Amino acid sequence: MKLPGPAPSLNLAEFRGRLADAEETLRAIRSGEVDSVVVAGEQGPQVFTLEGAGQAYRVLIESMNEGALTLTADRLILYANQCFARMVKYPLEQVIGSSISRFLSIGDRATLCPLLKRPGKSGSKIQVLLNAGDGSHLPVQISIRPLEGSGLNSATIGMVVTDMTEARRTEELLRALSNRLVQAQEAERGRVALELHDNITQLLCGLLVRSQMLADNLPARNAPAKHEAMKLSEMLGETAAEVERISRNLRPGVLDQLGLVAVLRDAGTKFAERTGVFLKLASVQLPARLPADIELSLYRILQEALKNVEKHARASHVTVSLTKSDGIVQLIIKDDGTGFDPDHHPTGQNGKGALGLLGMRERATYVGGTLKIKSTRRAGTEIAICIPLR
């Protein structure tokens, strides 16, 4: 079927006739009554085929709740269903024959073009914003699949466009819930830490003093009892120190009093003493305290990262770097351990490893930052956190 082209001058009857022909052509394309279209262009007539688009197939595609497109190699839309037209808020006749680039931002075009040139046998997916006719933007996921074409102007790319508005809204709600859980967790940690420090530690210290007095007052001739009393004092001292360590990990007082650099140095020193792994801390002298939520998030991420190094990495050296430049604070934790595949998180026992990495990422997101992981087998791991200062 050939599309009627424009004429230099038409009387009213001829114009109405050609308009009726054009409307009938568009109706036939939408209903699946044609399988090829001739489009007049600057380089002469071009034939575009719609192979395999039978009536039943068209009815199925039109009933989808997702947008469906077929494109030529140069991104011209040969077919679009009504759902996609509703997404971009243009009449269907203005969508078919236009370029997919018309509905994308410059940045999204640059990302999509390489995928259209080499979609791969299994296809690919990308999330972009569609530019709608009313000026709004719609978040969508585009699934790209190569099609079997038989000619230069045949459809070579198939697309399924999924509206991600509800998915984004759900993701935001889940993130808000996660943030509230983190806040509640930190508040509970602070309460427990205070209880341990102010009550349990003081009681243990009182027992330690009384047991020491008992050991001192026992006569020398009662050597076995005196020895047991001294052992009891040692055990009470160790218990008090352990409770104090737990309290400090739950809510480090040095963070509130001295700031992020001091608590990073303290955590690194204790990690090296406990594990025997050499740790180097390189940090700038921050001119002012960072916001409390950022300091706490960076400290918690460091805690989790060092815990992973201790349990899984089998590293001999760890480097912790803290820098601040152009309104961005960056924390990098790097080890020379066994490494892993970041695309397949090590789950450890009961999936705790993957949850640890997820928790670090969520803490970075909570304060408006990003967390990137670079790791390869037997080549160590690097975790980089970048947070813009508000």
Secondary structure, DSSP 8 states (H G I E B T S, - for coil): -B-----S---HHHHHHHHHHHHHHHHHHHHT--SEEEE--TTS-EEEE-TT--HHHHHHHHT-SSEEEEE-TT-BEEEE-HHHHHHHTS-HHHHTTSBGGGGB-HHHHHHHHHHHH---TT-EEEEEEEE-TTS-EEEEEEEEEE----STTS--EEEEEEE-HHHHHHHHHHHHHHHHHHHHHHHHHHHHHHHIIIIIHHHHHHHHHHHHHHHHHS-TT-HHHHHHHHHHHHHHHHHHHHHHHHHHHHS-HHHHHH-HHHHHHHHHHHHHHHH--EEEEEE---SS---HHHHHHHHHHHHHHHHHIIIII--SEEEEEEEEETTEEEEEEEE-S----TTS----GGGHHHHHHHHHHHHHHHTT-EEEEEE-TTS-EEEEEEEE--
